Amino acid sequence: MSPDTVLIGVALAIPDPWGAEIEGWRESLGDPQASAIPAHITLLPPTRVRESELDAIREHLMLAASASEPFEVRLRGTGTFRPVSPVVFVAVAQGISGCEQLESRIRTGLLSRELDFPYHPHVTVAHDVPDHVLDRAFRSLSGFTGEFMAEEFALYVHDPSGVWQVRERFTFGANH
């Protein structure tokens, strides 16, 4: 890692009480990243950028947010990416198209990049844990429900301690 680069991500934060509940589950399941990653729906996966590009990235994200309208997100039940990836997640049952539109606005220009997998909005609850723990997560959260209005997204920066910190929030339809 070059000293003039930073690892960023862009996501919709899951508000409490659902965010805290999901984070609690992730911790109780022994997910090694539980304390470092707040509950979220990814819009731009971890991406290494030059620190000198952050002002231009901020401008890009302001434009993406100003072109977006609030939308309802409903979380319901669980899903998994197994056997391709050892992940169990809470499913996005409503708001998928809103997430997809945001993701496509954000992952352009300076933030254009190839993805390892096709974009699929979700909220991770267990990752890189043994299969029996993934099975337990899948069963335990199968009845999970929550809903909220998505009105903003955040730019996260991976700090030196390995924790994702909010750098800035971008409100939909707002001119910053």
C-alpha positions, 0 to 999 in steps of 0.5 A: 500500500502506497502512503499516498493512497487511502481505502474508501467505500460508499454505503447506505448505513442501516439505521438503528434499531436494525443496524444495532441488531445486525451488528450484534448478530454479526458479533455474536456469530464471531465474524472477525470484521464485526467491530470494524464494519457498521451494518450497511448496504454497499454502493462502492466496495472497498476501493483504493484511491489516491489521497489527492483524488478525495476532493474530486471524489467528494464532488462526484458523490455530491452530484450522485446524491443530488441526482437521487431521491429518497426511497424506502428500503425493506429488509426481510429474511436471509440469503447466502452467496454460498458456495461462491462466497462464504457470506450470509446476509439479510436480504433487501426486499424493497429498494433494490432498484434504488440501490442499483441506481445509486450504485450505477451513479457512484461507480462511474468516472473517477470511481469506475471499476470492475466488480468481482461479482455482479452488484446485489444489494444486501446487508452482510451478517456473517462472512468468513466464519465456519459453515455451521455458523453460516447455517446458524446465521441463515436460520436465526435471521430468517424472520428478520424484518426492518424498514427505513427511508434511504435519504443519504449515503456515506463515504467511508475511509478505512482507518489505520486501526482497520475500522471503517469510519464515516468521512462524509454523508451525502443527502439525496437531492441536496446541494452541498 
